């Protein structure tokens, strides 16, 4: 089968292609051994035009800006017309879903629409008629993938045909348990400290304000506690406080080191139109490293962690959050999550997708 995946090159300032990062690349890399796969990647940031091949996948990067949309669509149309594709996969943005649905109908090629979030929170939804056409794409796609069980429930209000859940996975060869002392030594972190970790976008939409409030309360009782952050910090947050360490990692290997150097991981969320439907990468990475987790009781995070005592807290309850973080810091024990992550490796999720998309032609 020949597959075209339409995916933005940049997401949250991460170069998904050059940094070899993200859901679609992780899911389709294993499938490149069986299928011929092209990625068509609109580039709104660097606006480069180039083609490269990595791990058996061809990446076609095409510049796009508001004024160059007609030219971009012309290039994409030509690519689809001459590519002889059996399947189009649209992902990462409602605009891409709309474009994918249009060309799917125009060239009579089945469409898989991969919904990684509740796209209604995206800025592009503010553009007139985007919501209408995105829901149209969701209804009309031959297959829809949802990143979480909660998102699947939400989609069922829009779409009558089945929706398949494909969660975000984890690379177990990278994210695995290693010696805490070894990890701290390599990252030059204090060996005797109690370290709380958070990885990912450090912003209010991701609950970072809750995390900072909780840490402030934790330090009143445990002055030796540190907060280790790995990610981009939102401008409206002040993290320049005592015992807060910000690390900027270029490689995922270093993120795995940071997790293994830590004692407890935090996964705070607000109750909004985003949190109930997401499935954070960090959840699986925390679990693969055996970290005790304290997370907001919301969405699929609740489903995954419900059997692990002391892991879930009521939304915005700073006192409960503080108490559970301190409790896990004092316990100082790794957690065995193997039964819950064994089926959520990228390789197993890729096999699940392969079975689903192959079913279109059966």
N, C-alpha and C positions, 0 to 999 in steps of 0.2 A: 504494500500500500504506500502511496505517496501522499505525504501530509504537509500542509502549510499551516504553521502556527503564527498568528499575528499578535505581537507582544511589544509593548513599549520598551525602548532600550533603557530608559532611566525610570526608576521608581524611588521616591524619597531620596533623591540625589545619589542613589546607588546605580552604578553602571552594571546592569544585569548581565550583559554580554561579556564585557572585558573582565569583570570580577567573578564571572562564572557563578552567579548567585540567583536564587529565586525558584519558585515553585515549578514553573513550566520547564525550565532547563533541567531541574532535578528529575522531573517526571518523564521527560521525553528522551533524555540521554540513554537510558537503558533500552528504549524502543528503537533507537537508531541502529541497533544490531539486527533488527528484523525488518524495519520499514525505512523508506527514504524520507528524510525529514528536512524541511527548510523552515527557518524562522525569518519572518519579515518584520523588521523592527523600526518603527518611526522614531526619529531622533530629534526631539524638540530642544535639546540642550546644546550639544556640540554641533548639531546640524551637519553631520558628516555623511558622505556617501561612499560606502565601501562594502565589499563582500569578503568574508573570511570563513574558514572551515575549522571547527573545533570538535574533537571527539566524535567525528562522523556526521556532524550536523553543519549545514550551511547557514550562515547568518547573513542576511541581506539587510544592510542598514541604509535607511533612506531619510534624508533631512525633511523636516516639516516645520512650518510656522503658519501663522494665520493667513499670510498672503500667498503661501505656496501650497495650500491645501489642494487646489485643482491639479497641480503638477504631481503632488504626492499620490493622489487617487489615480491619476493616469499611469504612473509607474506601477502601482499595485495591480491595477486592472490588467496591464500588459503581463505582469508576472503570473497572475492567475490564468490568464488566457493561454499563455505559452507553456505553463508549468505542468499541464496534464495532471492536476491533483485529484486525488480520490476523496480528500477530506480537508475541510478548513476548521481550524481551532482558533477561536477568538477569546482573548483573555485580558485581564488587568484594568480595563476601563470601559465604561458604557459606550463611549464613542467607537471603540474598536469592535464592540459587540454589534453596534448598529451597522458599521461598515461591513463586518463579516457577514451579517444577515443579508445585506443588500447583494453582495457578490455571490453569496451562496445561491440566492434565488436567480440571479442573472445568468450564472453559468451551470445551474443545476448540480451543484456540489453539496453534499451533506455538511451541515454545520454542527460543531460542538462548541457550546458557549460555556466557558469555565468561569463561574462566579466565585471570586475569592473574598468578597466583602459584600455588605449591603451597599450597592453602588449609589443608593439614594443620598448618601452623605457626601459624595464626591462633588467638587466644585462644578464639574461639567453638567451636573443635573440642574444647575441654575439657568443654563441656556434654554430658551423656549423650545418646547417639543422634544427635548432629549429624553425626558422621562417616558413620554408616550412611545417613542421609537425603541427605547431600551426594553420596555416591557413587551413590546411587539416582538423583538428579537428573542426574548426569554420564552415567549409563548410558541414561537415558530421554529426555533432551533430543533434539529433532529435529536440532539442529546444536550442535556444541561448537567453540568457538574457543579456541586455545591461543596464548599470547603468545610461545612459543619452541618450537624443534624438540625440545629436551630435555623440555619439559613435555608435548609431544605423545606422545613415547615413553612417558612415565610414565602418561599417561591411557590409552594403549592396553592397559595391564594391567587397567583397570577397564571400558573401553568397547569393544565389538566394532565398532560403526559408525564411519565415518571421523571424524577430527578435523582441522580446518583451522587452519593456522598463520597468525595475523595479528600481526605483531610491533608493537612501539611505533614510531611514526614521528617525523618531524621537520618543522617548519615552515621551509622553506628561504628564505622571504622575511624571516624574523626571524633565524634562525641562519645566518650567512654570514660570509665573511672580510671584515674591515675593518682599517684601519691600527692596528698595535699602539700606536704613539705617540698616536694620536687616542683610542683606548680608555683608555689609562692617564691621559691628560690629563683626560678627562671623569670618571674615577673617583678622580682625585687619588692615583694610585699612583706609586711611584718609577720614573723612566724607565729607569734603568740596571740595575735589579735583575733577578735571575733569579727568575721567578715560577712556582710550581707551583700548580695549581688543582684544587679538588674542589667539585662542586655536588651538592646533595641532602641527605638526612637524615644528620647527622653522629653516627653511633651505632655501637656495637660490632657489631650485626647486619649493618651495611653495611661493616664492615672499617675503620672510622675509627681504631681503636686501632693497626692495622697502619700506616696512613698516618702517624700521629703518630710512631711508632717509626722509620719510614723517613725522615721529614723530619729527625728528630734526627740520624740518621746522615749524611744529605746535608749538613747544616750543618757537620759536622766537617771536611768537605772543601771546601765552598763556603759560607763564612760569609755571603756576600752573597745567599744564596737566601731567598726568602719563600714562605710557604704561604698562599694565598688561599682562604678557605672561604666558601661561600654556602649557607646552610641552617640548620635548627634543630639546636642542639647538645644531645645527650643529657646528662642530669644527671651521669652517672657518668664523664664525660670532662673532663679539664682541658686547655683550649686556650689558657689565659692564659700563653703562653710567648713568648719573644723571636722576632720576625719572623713571627708568625702573625697574619693579618688576617682578622677575621670581618666579612662584609658581609651586611646584611639587605636584600633587594630586594623591592619590592612589585610590580614589573613584570618580565615575562620579557625585555623589551628590555635591562634592566640585567644579567641573567644572560648574555645574548649579548655584552654589552660586557666583562664579567669574563672570559669565555673568550678573547675577542680580545686582552685585555690580558696574557694569560698565555703562558708558553713551553712548558709541559708539563702534561698532565692526568693525574690518577691515578684508577684505578678498582679499589680493593682489595676483596677478598671473602674470607670464611672458607669452609671446606668444611663445609657444614651442609645442612639440609633446605630451605633457601630459595635460596641462591645458584645452584645448578645449573639452576634452572628459570626464573629471572627474565630479563627483557630490559630493562635500565635505560634510561630516557629519556635520561640523561646521555650514554650511549654515542653515540647518533645526534647529539646536540647538539655534543659534542666534535668528532666527525668533520666535521660541517657547517662548523665554524669552522676546519678544517684543523689542529687541534692534534695534535702527537705524543702518543700515549697509552701509558701503562704500566699494564697491568691484570693481575689474577690470572687464570691459565690455568684457567678453569672455565666450564662451561655454554656458552650460545650466544655469549657474549663471545669465547670461543676461536675459534668458527667464523667470526665476523666479522673478527677481527684476525689470523688465522693467516698471512695473506700479507704482513703488515707487520712487517719485521724488528725485533727488539728490543722488541716491544710486549707480550709475554706473559711472566709470571714464575710459578714454582712457588708454590703456596699457602703462605703464612706464611714465605716465604724472604726475610727482611729484607735480607740482604746482596745477593742478586741484584736485588731491587727497587731498592735504593740505587744499585747500579752502572748499571742501565738508565736510571734517572731522570737521573743525572749525565751519562751518555752523550748522552741526548737534549737536555739543557740545553746541553751543549757544541756539539752539532751545530747547534742554533738554526735549524731548518728547518721550514716548514709542510709538511703532508702532503696529497696529493691523494687523497681517498677517493671521488671522484665516482661511480666505477663501482659502488661498494657501497651508496651511499645513494640513488641515483637512483630506485630502485623502492621506497624506504621513506619516501616523503613521505606525509603524512596523506591527501592527495587520492588518491594511487594505491592506498593501503590501503583507503580508503573504496570505491573502484570495485571492488576485489577482494571486499569484503564484500557489496556490492550484487549482484554476480554470484552469490555463494554463496546469499544469502537469497532471491533471485528464483528460484533453482533449486528451492526447496521447492514452488513452485506450477506448475512445468513438468511 
